[in-house]
Every structure is written in structure tokens, then in C-alpha cells.
Amino acid sequence: MKLVSACLCGFNCKYDGKNNINPYFRKLLQEGQVIPVCPEQLGGLPTPRTPAEIAGGSGQHVLTGSCRVVTRDGRDVTENYIKGAYETLKLAQWAKADTAILKSRSPSCGTGCIYDGSFSHRTHTADGVAAALLKANGIRVMDEDDYIEKGECQD
């Protein structure tokens, strides 16, 4: 079984209340091949919500307490992101998921490439909070482009 970011399956769970539907992942969901997950919602954040980014680090740094996740208006939502990551891990373990296909650049789901914390659409090489925790627990994490063999992060 695989986890997939719920927004890729068409669920309106993005920060702006919309989705990132990809017909390929929607089809996998309809066929019962994936379990949709939104770490931000599992962490207790509402939809819609103010955009957030990891300030000065990576998901790994957030998990070790050396940096925070903050909203564009300066609110600290670190605990929500950590809680959502652990809830996502619990779901992955329960489902015996070996792979998670997550939305690129997200402070939660981004794998290998996330926004840099400046809210200027610049990226850097790092993982989001949920992606980092899943990887640390032996779950293969890929972004949607890698999974369907399209693009890669550009620093």
C-alpha cells in the first residue's frame, strides 16, 4: 500500500482551500491502490489556512527542535506540523505502507525540495516535516513528479 498527498487526489486540503489534482493519482485512489493523507489537517490546521514555510532549515531540523514552521503572518505552527507528521507515520505503519508519494515543495510533504522560508517562491534542497519523519522510519518518500517520472527540484 502507498500513501499519497490528498491534494493530489483532488481533496480540497491545500492552504488556499483548493487542490493539486493529478488524474493519475485520482485514478489510483479510485482503484484502491493508495491512501490519501494531509499531514497539515492531521495536525489540526484548518482549510483554508495561512501559508506556512520552514524558517531557516528542514523538516529534520523542525523534528529536532532547531527551527520552526511559521505562517506568512508570523504565527508559529510548528507543533501542528510535528503532530501531523506523527499522525501520518501512524497511518503509514497501520497500513503497512512502503512508499509515500507527497506534494513537492510543501513544508510538510516536500521531499528533496521545499520553499526556503522567505515566502518568495524560492526553494532549497530539504525535506518537509512529514517527509523527513517518514524517511527516518524507513518509508520510501517520493514527490509526485519523481513517481510519474517527470521533473526534479531546481535550486
C-alpha positions in Angstrom: 0.0 0.0 0.0 1.1 3.6 -0.7 0.2 6.9 0.9 -0.4 9.9 -1.4 -0.9 13.6 -0.6 -4.7 14.0 -0.5 -4.4 17.2 -2.6 -3.0 15.2 -5.5 -6.2 13.0 -5.4 -8.4 16.1 -5.6 -9.3 16.7 -2.0 -9.5 20.4 -1.3 -7.0 20.5 1.6 -4.3 22.9 0.3 -3.7 26.1 2.3 -5.9 28.0 -0.1 -8.8 25.6 0.1 -8.1 24.2 -3.3 -6.3 21.0 -4.6 -3.5 19.9 -6.8 -5.4 17.1 -8.6 -3.5 14.9 -10.8 -5.6 12.4 -12.8 -3.1 9.7 -12.4 -3.3 9.8 -8.5 -7.1 10.3 -8.6 -7.2 7.0 -10.7 -5.0 5.2 -8.2 -7.3 6.3 -5.4 -10.4 5.2 -7.2 -8.8 1.8 -7.8 -8.0 1.5 -4.0 -4.2 1.5 -4.6 -3.4 4.5 -2.4 -4.5 6.1 0.9 -4.9 9.9 0.8 -3.3 11.8 3.6 -2.9 15.5 4.5 -0.4 16.0 7.3 -1.5 19.6 7.9 -5.1 18.6 8.5 -4.0 15.7 10.6 -2.0 18.2 12.7 -5.2 20.2 13.4 -4.8 23.0 10.9 -7.9 24.3 9.2 -8.5 24.6 5.5 -8.1 27.2 4.2 -5.1 28.4 6.3 -2.4 31.0 6.1 0.6 29.7 4.1 3.5 28.4 6.2 7.1 27.6 5.5 10.0 26.2 7.4 12.1 29.1 8.7 15.8 28.5 8.2 16.1 24.8 7.9 14.5 21.5 7.0 11.8 19.1 8.3 14.6 17.2 10.1 15.6 20.5 11.9 11.9 21.0 12.9 11.8 17.5 14.3 14.9 18.1 16.4 13.7 21.5 17.6 16.4 23.6 15.9 14.0 25.5 13.7 10.3 26.3 13.4 7.4 26.4 10.9 5.8 29.8 10.7 3.0 31.3 8.7 3.4 34.3 6.4 2.0 36.5 9.1 4.5 35.2 11.7 2.4 32.7 13.7 4.3 29.6 14.9 2.6 26.4 13.7 5.5 24.0 14.4 3.5 21.8 16.8 0.8 21.3 14.2 3.3 20.2 11.7 5.0 17.8 14.1 1.7 16.3 15.2 0.6 15.9 11.6 3.9 14.2 10.7 3.5 11.7 13.6 -0.2 11.0 12.7 0.9 10.4 9.1 3.6 8.0 10.3 1.0 6.1 12.4 -1.3 5.8 9.4 1.6 4.6 7.2 2.6 2.0 9.8 -1.0 0.9 10.3 -1.4 0.4 6.5 2.0 -1.2 6.2 2.8 1.5 3.5 6.2 1.1 1.9 6.0 4.3 -0.1 4.6 7.8 0.3 4.0 10.0 -2.8 3.9 13.5 -1.4 3.4 17.0 -2.9 6.6 18.8 -3.8 7.8 21.9 -2.1 5.4 21.7 0.8 6.7 22.4 4.4 5.1 19.1 5.4 5.2 16.9 2.3 8.1 18.2 0.2 10.8 15.7 -0.4 14.2 16.9 -1.5 12.9 20.4 -2.3 10.9 22.8 -0.1 10.3 26.6 -0.1 13.1 28.3 1.8 11.1 30.2 4.4 11.2 33.6 2.7 7.7 33.4 1.2 9.3 34.4 -2.1 8.7 31.1 -4.0 12.4 30.3 -3.7 13.3 26.7 -3.0 16.2 24.9 -1.4 17.2 21.2 -1.0 15.5 19.8 2.0 12.6 17.7 3.2 9.3 18.8 4.8 8.4 17.7 8.3 6.2 14.6 7.4 8.6 13.6 4.6 11.6 13.7 7.0 9.8 11.6 9.6 8.6 9.0 7.2 12.1 8.7 5.7 13.6 8.4 9.2 11.3 5.4 9.8 12.2 3.5 6.6 9.4 4.6 4.3 10.3 5.5 0.8 9.2 9.0 0.0 8.9 10.5 -3.5 7.3 13.6 -4.9 4.6 13.3 -7.5 7.0 14.2 -10.4 9.5 11.6 -9.4 6.8 9.0 -9.1 5.4 9.5 -12.6 8.9 10.2 -13.9 8.7 13.8 -14.9 10.7 16.6 -13.3 13.0 17.4 -10.4 13.8 20.2 -8.0 15.7 23.2 -9.4 17.7 25.1 -6.7 
